[in-house]
């Protein structure tokens, strides 16, 4: 019992911090703590009065707050320090946040039913105009293959040959270096073209 007044004085000190006034809602809260700890209503009031006197604080003007229900079968004996400490801990303990419940199995099944169907394999953007091989869409997006507005398409291998001047950009037949030197083939832009194919160059 020796340290119980100190506990009550600490509660009153916290409630009167700043203005030095014990407001009625705060006094009701402290009364509830003391009654829960086993103090009688009269003893609880006396301990609050003693704490106010020790701190040099006073009660604020009364408000319309409802009085504390001091009825009940509480023991009239003084509370033990351990009971007071437990009551204070319960009164000022921070409330835990409610955990978000996990979705039930029915909700999971419903989510699966309404989820969009998986996308199937991507259709290739076409076949190469030179070798008729399928062109992967990734090669077109990465610039390793090309697609023209007129419909012609070139795969990665044929695009490399066209840029190196190894095949004609019109007929796609091979061109050797000798043809470029003797004039049978010519450079047209960044590609090589057979002379007979020149009229067909757009």
Buried (B, 14 or more C-beta within 10 A) or exposed (E): EEEBBEBBBEBBBEBBEEEEBBBBEBBBBBBBBBBBBBBBBEBBBEBBEBBBEBBEBEBBEEEEEEEBEBEEEBEEEBBEBEBBBBBBEEBEEEEEEEEEEEEEEEEEEEEEEEEEEEEEEEEBBBEBBBEEBEBBEEBBEEEBBBBEEEEBBBBBBBBEBBBEBBBBBBBBEEBEEEBBEEEEBBEBEEBBBBEEBEEEEE
